[in-house]
Structures are given as structure tokens and as C-alpha cells.
Amino acid sequence: MKLNSFHWLLASAAFTLTLGLGGCNKALDVQPQAAINSSIGYTTKEDAAAGLVGCYDAVQAADYQGVGYSSMGELISGNILEVGTYNTTFGYIGQNLLAGDNVQIQNTWQVIYDGINRVNYLLQQSDNITDPAFPKLTTQAEARCLRAYNYMNLLGYWGGTTQGFGYPSGVGVPLRLLPVPSTTEATPIARASEADVVTAIRADLDFAIANLPVAASGGSVRCTKNAALALRARLELWLRNYADALKYAQQVPAVAGFASLSLASTTIPDAIWQLSFSNTDQNLYAFYWYPSPGGRNEFDPGPALIAAHPAGDKRLPINNNLTPAGTTLKYTHTATRDDYFSCVRYAEVVLTTAEAAAQTGDLITATAQLNIIRSRAGLAPSTATTAADLVTDILLQRRLELAYEGQYWMDLRRTNTVQTTLPTYTQTFRNLFPLPTREVNITGGIIVQNTGF
């Protein structure tokens, strides 16, 4: 039986005290230890390094970016069809029939809070390490970038208003910035406002921008300054702060040779930050997309997504692979299940620059950036002459370029176009996901359900 996130935080805190939590000792040469006494905590730079890997590992979980989180957004927005047997989880999501007892909703909420608690514990414990060789600022900056990413993803499904994000009445999620080390301290807390959660996200990203290198030793599989800048641009775009979105996006250096890079590749050559998986720490996207042998064919491309591609679009055979039919070339490793997952790609930064420029009246920049994406996809330059027409095309290019990466539902939400794009979705309260029912029940109503559920 899964724990609710209140109790999950307790379990996670205890988990975080061991170096054996999922993935903490992989990819690191750390002296094996069975556990760290909670009264001692992290004492060495190796402890902190292992703890940081554990923070990344939470994001890689199957219910998070190992398949669950982004697939939910692609299903509810119609980019993906559920054609397998998970009818009461992914199937209900794809029909916009979510309820608080949906197991996928519960598990994803839980694992994100688990990741947040791991970060909080690392931040607390890393302050106690006095080794001059310990890269404290960069370690904490990476952790805070991850925490910002986690809270952005919580807001993406459970926060804001039915109109989108950044409105005065926007609801947030429980905001925990300190670890939960014991049952006596793990009292339930009410949801913060959306504005308070946004303030915390900005603070984390600003710290990351100030203290992370442009290119870290771990490459694009670790958070870098560029990733933090791109996430800040994404956040401001959600909030319709277009001048700030443009400011942050334009600080992200261009990826060399971007216009000629492969549109689909195992390593996603334009990735600014991607998650690396292995045969023992698996990405399940290919498993869900492909048929047997090697997969279970839960997902097919949505008909509306296929139809949205213009004639000659090079992304169509990637988003609608025909060998075998109904698959994608973005995730193909059914045997090893080690496809990368892109958290931030340079293509998104280009399109953020284009949209923010159009919204602030710089149509020349908007057109130039849009045409980078169009040309790369084999399309003629845009003929749009107004900001509105440019934005319409930019949003289409985002849908096609970032398909199956979890961005489209956020675009529908932030532009308040859920109902116009998906006219059968008449119950606007469903623009927000329901909180897990047991979150409400176990806390005695301290955590309040989203209106309508």
C-alpha cells in the first residue's frame, strides 16, 4: 500500500538518511555505507554527492519523469491515446475523468514530494560539512534548481486557476522548504498560495543561476546555469511576464549547429538538461509506446496531433512512427530502456524567445526565432505579419516540436485555451488536477481539495 505524501515525507526523511536510497550510489565512487545515523547526518563531501544523486533519482522515478508525469499531460491534452489496459489510471486521465483516488495521481504527487524532501535534507545537512574541498555552493545550487523544477511541476497540474497561472486567486500546494526528520515535526501544513510558491521557485532559480557553471562536469545530465535560466524563462512565460521570459531566455547560449541537428536522437543533441537512464534505472517510455516484444503498447499518437503537422513536416515520422505503427522515434530503447528524457531543450528556449518577443511587440525577433524552428522542420518561413498570428504559429510549433515531453497541457493551461482547443472539456474546474483524496482525508481537511472535486 502506497503512503500519502504526508507520511511519504516521513518515510523519505528516513530514507534520505541512508546512502542506499534508490540510485544514490550509482555513478559515484563512494565508499559503501549501510546507513548514516540520523544524529550525525552528512559529514563528508561524498555523503553530499551521494545525496545529490538521490535527488536526481527521485525525478527519474517511473511515476515522475520515468514515464508517469509527462504522459499524464500528453494524455489529457490529446497528444497521446491510451490504447492499453491501464483504463482506470491513464485511461481516465485521457478522458478528462480524473478523480482524487486515481492511483497515478496519488503516486506522482508522492514521488515529487519525496524528491523535495531529499533536496531539503541535503540543503540542511550540507551546511554542516566543513571540508574546504566540498563544493557547497554548486551542490546547493543544483539541489535548489531541482527543488524549483519539482515545485513548478506541482503547480503545473495542481496549482493556479482555471484560467491559468499568475492570477490573484491562484492556489498553490503545500510549501515545504525544510526536511521532515521525525514524526513529531511532520505535521500537515495547508496549501500555500500560488504566489508564495512562485516566490520560492524564483528564489531557488536565482540562487542556481548565480552559483552554477554554464557547463557542469556532469554535462547536460546535471542542472547547469543554462538549465536554471531556461526554467526561469519557462516560469515567467507561464505567468505571462513576457519581458522577463525574454530576458532569461536570451541569456541561454545557442547550441552549436542547432539548425542542422537531428530532430530525433537517443541523446537529444539540443538538450540543455536531460535525465540519463540505464538498464538498472529504467526509462519506461519506450516500454509504454512499443508493442511486444519489449513493450506493452499502452500509448498511440493522438489523431489531432498527427493532423496538426503541416505538409512536409520532418517531425511527423518522429511523432508518428510507422515501423511499427503507432510509436515514436523519441523513445525507442525497448530492450535497455535507457532513452534519455529531456527536461529542458534548446528548441523550447528558441520558441520561448519567439513567443515572448511577439508578446512584447518585437515581431522581427519573434519571426526570426520562429523561422529557426520552421526551417529545421523542413517548413517554409512564416508568413505571419501580426503578433497574434505569430503566437498562433509559435504555439503550434511548440506542440509539434515538444510532443511527448509534457509541455502541451501546460501551454493550453497558461494560454487559457483548454476549452477552445478541447471543446468537450466543458467542466472548467478540471483544468486543475484533483489532489490525492487521502491527502485531504489524512490531514483532516488541513490540505483542501481543488474546487469541484
VMD Tcl script that draws the C-alpha trace (Angstrom):
set ca {
  {0.00 0.00 0.00}
  {1.35 3.41 -1.04}
  {1.79 6.14 1.55}
  {0.13 9.54 1.30}
  {2.64 12.35 0.79}
  {2.38 13.46 4.42}
  {3.54 10.04 5.53}
  {5.71 9.73 2.42}
  {7.68 12.71 3.66}
  {8.33 10.85 6.90}
  {9.43 7.75 5.04}
  {11.52 9.85 2.67}
  {13.28 11.57 5.53}
  {14.21 8.22 6.99}
  {15.16 7.05 3.51}
  {17.36 10.05 2.93}
  {19.38 9.15 6.00}
  {20.67 6.09 4.17}
  {23.10 6.12 1.30}
  {21.21 3.16 -0.07}
  {18.20 5.12 -1.30}
  {17.42 4.44 -4.93}
  {20.30 5.43 -7.16}
  {22.41 7.24 -4.54}
  {25.47 5.07 -5.03}
  {25.29 4.67 -8.79}
  {27.61 6.76 -10.97}
  {29.60 7.79 -7.92}
  {32.70 6.29 -6.39}
  {31.53 6.46 -2.81}
  {32.76 4.23 -0.01}
  {29.85 1.87 0.73}
  {27.95 2.58 3.91}
  {24.85 0.80 5.16}
  {23.37 3.90 6.77}
  {24.11 7.25 8.28}
  {22.98 7.79 11.84}
  {20.32 10.50 11.90}
  {22.13 12.19 14.76}
  {25.21 12.51 12.53}
  {23.73 13.09 9.07}
  {26.01 14.04 6.17}
  {29.58 14.56 7.34}
  {31.64 14.32 4.16}
  {31.56 15.68 0.64}
  {30.99 12.10 -0.53}
  {27.84 11.91 1.60}
  {26.55 15.09 -0.03}
  {27.47 13.88 -3.52}
  {25.52 10.67 -2.93}
  {22.60 12.63 -1.52}
  {22.53 14.85 -4.61}
  {22.39 11.82 -6.90}
  {19.44 10.67 -4.79}
  {17.71 13.99 -5.52}
  {18.11 13.38 -9.25}
  {17.00 9.79 -8.82}
  {13.64 10.93 -7.45}
  {12.99 12.83 -10.69}
  {13.80 9.66 -12.66}
  {11.15 7.60 -10.85}
  {8.64 5.77 -13.04}
  {5.78 7.83 -11.61}
  {7.68 11.04 -12.33}
  {9.82 11.65 -15.43}
  {10.49 7.96 -15.95}
  {7.09 7.93 -17.71}
  {4.21 8.98 -15.44}
  {4.29 12.75 -15.02}
  {4.66 13.99 -18.58}
  {2.48 11.22 -20.00}
  {-0.43 12.47 -17.89}
  {-0.27 15.88 -19.56}
  {0.09 14.38 -23.02}
  {-2.91 12.11 -22.41}
  {-5.28 14.75 -21.07}
  {-4.34 17.15 -23.89}
  {-4.94 14.54 -26.58}
  {-1.36 14.22 -27.81}
  {-1.38 10.60 -26.64}
  {-4.15 7.99 -26.79}
  {-4.35 5.32 -24.09}
  {-4.83 2.06 -26.01}
  {-3.61 -0.44 -23.43}
  {-5.01 -1.86 -20.23}
  {-4.44 0.93 -17.70}
  {-8.01 2.04 -18.17}
  {-8.69 3.30 -14.65}
  {-5.46 5.31 -14.38}
  {-4.06 6.59 -17.69}
  {-7.36 5.81 -19.39}
  {-9.36 8.11 -17.11}
  {-6.73 10.82 -17.50}
  {-7.07 10.62 -21.28}
  {-10.84 11.03 -20.96}
  {-10.53 14.00 -18.57}
  {-12.28 11.98 -15.87}
  {-9.74 12.43 -13.11}
  {-10.69 11.82 -9.51}
  {-8.65 12.16 -6.35}
  {-8.43 8.40 -5.90}
  {-6.66 7.89 -9.25}
  {-3.59 5.85 -8.35}
  {-1.38 7.60 -10.89}
  {-2.27 10.99 -9.45}
  {-1.50 9.74 -5.94}
  {1.82 8.17 -6.87}
  {3.09 11.14 -8.86}
  {2.21 13.62 -6.12}
  {4.00 11.41 -3.61}
  {7.20 10.95 -5.57}
  {7.55 14.68 -6.26}
  {7.29 15.43 -2.55}
  {9.78 12.67 -1.90}
  {12.20 14.46 -4.22}
  {11.58 17.77 -2.48}
  {12.28 16.23 0.91}
  {15.54 14.74 -0.34}
  {16.59 18.19 -1.54}
  {15.58 19.80 1.75}
  {17.60 17.28 3.74}
  {20.64 17.74 1.51}
  {20.45 21.53 1.87}
  {20.22 21.27 5.63}
  {22.98 18.71 6.03}
  {25.40 20.24 3.53}
  {25.67 23.32 5.71}
  {27.37 21.14 8.32}
  {30.19 19.94 6.04}
  {33.39 21.89 6.72}
  {35.72 20.19 4.24}
  {37.28 23.04 2.18}
  {37.24 20.72 -0.85}
  {33.43 20.41 -0.67}
  {31.76 22.46 -3.48}
  {28.99 23.65 -1.19}
  {27.57 26.44 -3.32}
  {27.36 24.44 -6.52}
  {25.94 21.41 -4.70}
  {23.26 23.53 -3.06}
  {22.60 25.34 -6.34}
  {21.98 22.07 -8.17}
  {19.69 20.93 -5.38}
  {17.74 24.18 -5.42}
  {17.35 24.00 -9.20}
  {15.83 20.55 -8.72}
  {13.53 21.82 -5.98}
  {12.36 24.66 -8.22}
  {11.69 22.17 -11.02}
  {9.70 19.96 -8.63}
  {7.54 22.83 -7.40}
  {6.96 24.08 -10.94}
  {5.68 20.64 -11.87}
  {3.37 20.56 -8.86}
  {1.92 23.93 -9.86}
  {1.62 22.77 -13.46}
  {-1.04 20.19 -12.60}
  {-2.44 21.20 -9.21}
  {-1.97 24.97 -8.96}
  {-3.12 28.25 -10.46}
  {-6.71 28.91 -11.54}
  {-8.97 27.54 -14.25}
  {-7.71 30.42 -16.45}
  {-4.07 29.55 -16.00}
  {-1.23 30.80 -13.85}
  {-0.35 34.10 -12.23}
  {-3.83 35.32 -11.32}
  {-4.50 36.81 -7.86}
  {-6.69 33.92 -6.69}
  {-4.27 31.20 -7.79}
  {-3.98 28.22 -5.46}
  {-0.68 26.60 -4.64}
  {0.48 23.43 -2.95}
  {1.94 22.67 0.48}
  {5.27 24.51 0.55}
  {7.96 22.64 2.45}
  {11.43 24.17 2.43}
  {12.79 22.23 5.40}
  {13.22 18.46 5.76}
  {10.92 16.33 7.87}
  {13.24 14.32 10.12}
  {10.78 12.91 12.65}
  {7.14 12.11 13.21}
  {6.86 14.85 15.83}
  {7.88 17.51 13.31}
  {5.98 16.13 10.32}
  {2.73 17.90 10.98}
  {0.49 18.51 7.98}
  {0.57 22.01 6.55}
  {-2.00 23.86 4.48}
  {-1.52 24.74 0.86}
  {0.44 27.91 0.23}
  {-0.86 30.40 -2.31}
  {0.37 30.12 -5.87}
  {2.15 33.46 -5.39}
  {4.09 32.14 -2.38}
  {5.15 29.00 -4.25}
  {6.26 31.14 -7.21}
  {8.31 33.31 -4.86}
  {10.08 30.20 -3.55}
  {10.71 28.91 -7.08}
  {12.21 32.21 -8.17}
  {14.47 32.31 -5.12}
  {15.74 28.80 -5.86}
  {16.34 29.51 -9.54}
  {18.06 32.84 -8.82}
  {20.41 31.03 -6.44}
  {21.06 28.37 -9.07}
  {21.73 30.97 -11.78}
  {24.19 32.78 -9.53}
  {26.11 29.70 -8.42}
  {26.03 27.10 -11.20}
  {28.53 26.90 -14.06}
  {27.40 27.21 -17.65}
  {28.63 23.66 -18.28}
  {28.98 21.33 -15.29}
  {31.29 18.33 -15.08}
  {28.26 16.06 -15.38}
  {27.31 17.64 -18.69}
  {23.68 18.04 -19.67}
  {22.58 15.25 -17.32}
  {23.04 17.70 -14.43}
  {21.45 21.08 -13.78}
  {23.58 23.94 -15.05}
  {23.20 27.71 -15.15}
  {21.69 27.32 -18.62}
  {19.04 24.94 -17.29}
  {18.15 27.32 -14.47}
  {17.89 30.24 -16.91}
  {15.65 28.21 -19.21}
  {13.42 27.14 -16.31}
  {13.11 30.74 -15.15}
  {12.11 31.73 -18.69}
  {9.53 28.90 -18.69}
  {8.10 30.07 -15.36}
  {7.77 33.69 -16.48}
  {6.13 32.58 -19.73}
  {3.56 30.63 -17.68}
  {2.88 33.78 -15.66}
  {2.62 35.99 -18.79}
  {5.59 38.06 -17.65}
  {6.80 38.22 -21.22}
  {9.57 40.79 -20.78}
  {11.16 38.66 -18.06}
  {10.67 35.48 -20.05}
  {12.52 37.12 -22.94}
  {15.29 38.39 -20.65}
  {16.05 34.96 -19.22}
  {15.65 33.03 -22.48}
  {18.06 35.33 -24.30}
  {20.75 34.60 -21.71}
  {20.83 30.92 -22.68}
  {23.70 30.40 -25.14}
  {22.79 28.98 -28.52}
  {23.50 25.30 -29.08}
  {26.18 25.00 -31.74}
  {24.79 23.84 -35.07}
  {21.25 23.71 -33.72}
  {19.61 24.31 -37.10}
  {21.18 21.15 -38.54}
  {20.90 18.85 -35.52}
  {18.89 15.66 -35.82}
  {15.25 16.12 -34.92}
  {15.18 12.80 -33.06}
  {18.16 11.25 -31.39}
  {18.82 8.98 -28.46}
  {20.93 11.68 -26.84}
  {18.68 14.63 -27.88}
  {21.56 16.82 -29.13}
  {19.85 20.11 -28.22}
  {19.16 19.02 -24.62}
  {20.16 21.60 -22.03}
  {19.26 19.24 -19.21}
  {18.29 15.61 -19.74}
  {17.83 12.66 -17.43}
  {20.10 9.69 -18.04}
  {18.73 6.18 -17.54}
  {20.22 2.69 -17.64}
  {19.13 -0.92 -17.80}
  {19.02 -0.94 -13.99}
  {17.49 2.53 -13.63}
  {14.96 2.44 -16.42}
  {13.10 4.93 -18.56}
  {9.73 3.29 -19.35}
  {8.61 5.50 -22.26}
  {9.65 3.03 -24.99}
  {8.12 0.19 -22.97}
  {4.79 2.03 -22.93}
  {4.95 3.06 -26.60}
  {6.12 -0.10 -28.33}
  {4.35 -3.45 -28.68}
  {5.62 -6.84 -27.63}
  {8.36 -7.99 -27.60}
  {9.90 -5.32 -25.45}
  {6.85 -3.21 -24.78}
  {3.18 -3.21 -23.77}
  {1.76 -0.64 -26.26}
  {-0.16 1.50 -23.81}
  {0.19 4.64 -25.96}
  {-0.51 5.67 -29.54}
  {-0.17 9.14 -31.10}
  {-3.33 11.24 -30.80}
  {-5.15 11.79 -34.12}
  {-5.32 15.56 -33.57}
  {-1.56 15.73 -33.06}
  {-0.94 13.78 -36.27}
  {-3.30 16.04 -38.21}
  {-1.66 19.20 -36.84}
  {1.58 18.61 -38.79}
  {1.83 20.74 -41.96}
  {2.70 19.05 -45.24}
  {6.39 18.21 -45.40}
  {6.98 18.49 -41.65}
  {10.02 16.36 -40.79}
  {8.67 15.83 -37.28}
  {5.66 13.81 -38.44}
  {7.52 10.48 -38.83}
  {9.13 11.11 -35.45}
  {5.87 11.81 -33.64}
  {4.00 9.16 -35.64}
  {6.46 6.38 -36.40}
  {5.01 3.75 -38.74}
  {7.55 0.97 -38.14}
  {5.90 -0.32 -36.08}
  {2.79 1.78 -36.46}
  {1.64 3.97 -33.63}
  {5.02 4.53 -32.00}
  {7.50 7.40 -31.71}
  {11.17 7.81 -32.55}
  {11.75 9.91 -29.44}
  {11.83 6.82 -27.23}
  {12.96 3.60 -28.87}
  {15.09 1.52 -26.46}
  {12.68 -1.23 -25.52}
  {15.44 -3.65 -24.54}
  {17.76 -1.49 -22.46}
  {15.17 1.16 -21.53}
  {17.87 3.78 -21.30}
  {16.42 6.52 -23.52}
  {17.15 9.99 -22.24}
  {14.30 12.23 -21.11}
  {14.66 15.93 -21.87}
  {13.72 18.25 -19.03}
  {14.86 21.33 -20.95}
  {15.74 21.59 -24.64}
  {17.18 24.48 -26.60}
  {14.25 24.25 -29.04}
  {11.98 25.29 -26.18}
  {14.23 28.27 -25.42}
  {14.06 29.38 -29.07}
  {10.27 29.18 -29.03}
  {10.06 30.96 -25.66}
  {12.18 33.77 -27.11}
  {9.90 33.93 -30.14}
  {6.67 34.00 -28.14}
  {7.90 36.49 -25.56}
  {9.24 38.75 -28.30}
  {5.92 38.65 -30.16}
  {4.01 39.42 -26.97}
  {6.24 42.44 -26.28}
  {5.97 43.84 -29.81}
  {9.33 42.74 -31.25}
  {7.98 41.00 -34.33}
  {11.35 40.91 -36.08}
  {12.94 38.82 -33.31}
  {9.82 36.70 -32.98}
  {9.77 35.90 -36.70}
  {13.49 35.14 -36.84}
  {13.33 32.75 -33.89}
  {10.18 31.06 -35.17}
  {11.80 30.51 -38.55}
  {14.75 28.73 -36.95}
  {12.32 26.06 -35.79}
  {10.30 26.03 -39.00}
  {13.38 25.70 -41.20}
  {14.78 22.88 -39.06}
  {11.46 21.05 -39.52}
  {11.55 21.49 -43.30}
  {8.88 24.20 -43.41}
  {8.90 27.47 -45.36}
  {9.41 30.74 -43.46}
  {6.40 32.11 -41.63}
  {4.11 34.49 -43.48}
  {2.57 35.89 -40.28}
  {2.55 39.67 -40.05}
  {0.82 40.25 -36.72}
  {1.73 39.33 -33.17}
  {-1.43 37.25 -32.82}
  {-0.68 35.20 -35.94}
  {2.93 34.72 -34.89}
  {1.88 33.47 -31.46}
  {-0.60 31.05 -33.03}
  {2.15 29.54 -35.17}
  {4.64 29.52 -32.27}
  {2.20 27.56 -30.12}
  {1.70 25.07 -32.94}
  {5.45 24.65 -33.32}
  {5.75 24.07 -29.57}
  {3.15 21.32 -29.79}
  {4.92 19.57 -32.65}
  {8.49 20.14 -31.51}
  {7.96 19.21 -27.86}
  {5.46 16.40 -28.38}
  {5.54 13.66 -25.71}
  {7.71 15.84 -23.45}
  {4.90 17.09 -21.20}
  {4.63 20.69 -22.40}
  {1.38 20.87 -24.37}
  {-1.08 20.70 -21.46}
  {0.87 23.49 -19.74}
  {0.60 25.57 -22.91}
  {-3.17 25.05 -23.03}
  {-3.47 25.98 -19.36}
  {-1.24 29.06 -19.44}
  {-2.92 30.46 -22.57}
  {-6.43 29.71 -21.21}
  {-7.27 27.68 -24.31}
  {-8.21 24.33 -22.79}
  {-11.91 24.73 -23.58}
  {-11.47 26.21 -27.06}
  {-8.94 23.57 -28.08}
  {-10.76 20.67 -26.40}
  {-14.44 21.72 -26.59}
  {-15.70 18.53 -24.93}
  {-13.89 19.64 -21.75}
  {-16.79 21.76 -20.53}
  {-16.10 21.40 -16.79}
  {-13.52 24.13 -16.32}
  {-12.69 23.04 -12.77}
  {-10.95 20.05 -14.37}
  {-8.30 22.37 -15.81}
  {-6.63 21.68 -12.46}
  {-5.96 18.13 -11.36}
  {-7.55 16.86 -8.14}
  {-5.28 16.46 -5.16}
  {-4.99 12.88 -3.95}
  {-8.08 12.19 -1.84}
  {-6.08 10.74 1.01}
  {-4.07 13.98 1.24}
  {-7.31 15.69 2.20}
  {-8.57 12.88 4.40}
  {-5.42 12.07 6.35}
  {-4.81 15.72 7.21}
  {-8.34 16.30 8.47}
  {-9.02 18.89 5.82}
  {-5.89 20.98 6.52}
  {-4.98 20.30 2.88}
  {-8.00 21.47 0.89}
  {-9.12 19.81 -2.33}
  {-9.29 21.77 -5.58}
  {-12.73 23.21 -6.18}
  {-15.17 20.91 -7.98}
  {-13.69 17.55 -6.98}
}
mol new
graphics top color blue
foreach p $ca { graphics top sphere $p radius 0.5 }
foreach p [lrange $ca 0 end-1] q [lrange $ca 1 end] { graphics top cylinder $p $q radius 0.2 }
display resetview
